[in-house]
């Protein structure tokens, strides 16, 4: 809209009407109010440092001064799309190894808790004839055998926490990478 010559406030009103995020709606509403109050766009952004990074604010200030604001905002939008796609791809890439790691940990838990004890029963000399490391593993088996339900709950809780951490989107929770246009992913509000 800006490239076509439309006023910034009209573009922001359109964003305000279309957004579904309560936080974004609040920030955009405050920006519209401040712009209608006579402040410059970069000045308005300075009052919303949690929503707009320093690089974004400085870029907008430079765009205002050089009358290239539409180009600056377009470049920032391209960067934001790139970062969002990079984040999505990174999460997808990390999900499979994470699931495999949880499955391997579960199998190790089963092996140490139930199977190892059964494999050592037929050993003729008893526990005294075993190496110190083997006796330590057997002690770990005894502990895990008596506490396997609690350990399973802890493992499931760790998986749930990991899933929630991936699902949460909050400011400052983004990847810290630099994209092709020079902004960092952590510079973008991830609501």
Secondary structure as UniProt FT lines:
FT   TURN            2..5
FT   HELIX           8..18
FT   HELIX           22..36
FT   TURN            37..38
FT   HELIX           41..46
FT   TURN            49..51
FT   HELIX           54..65
FT   TURN            66..67
FT   HELIX           69..110
FT   HELIX           111..115
FT   HELIX           116..121
FT   TURN            124..125
FT   HELIX           127..129
FT   HELIX           132..146
FT   HELIX           148..167
FT   TURN            171..172
FT   TURN            180..181
FT   HELIX           185..187
//
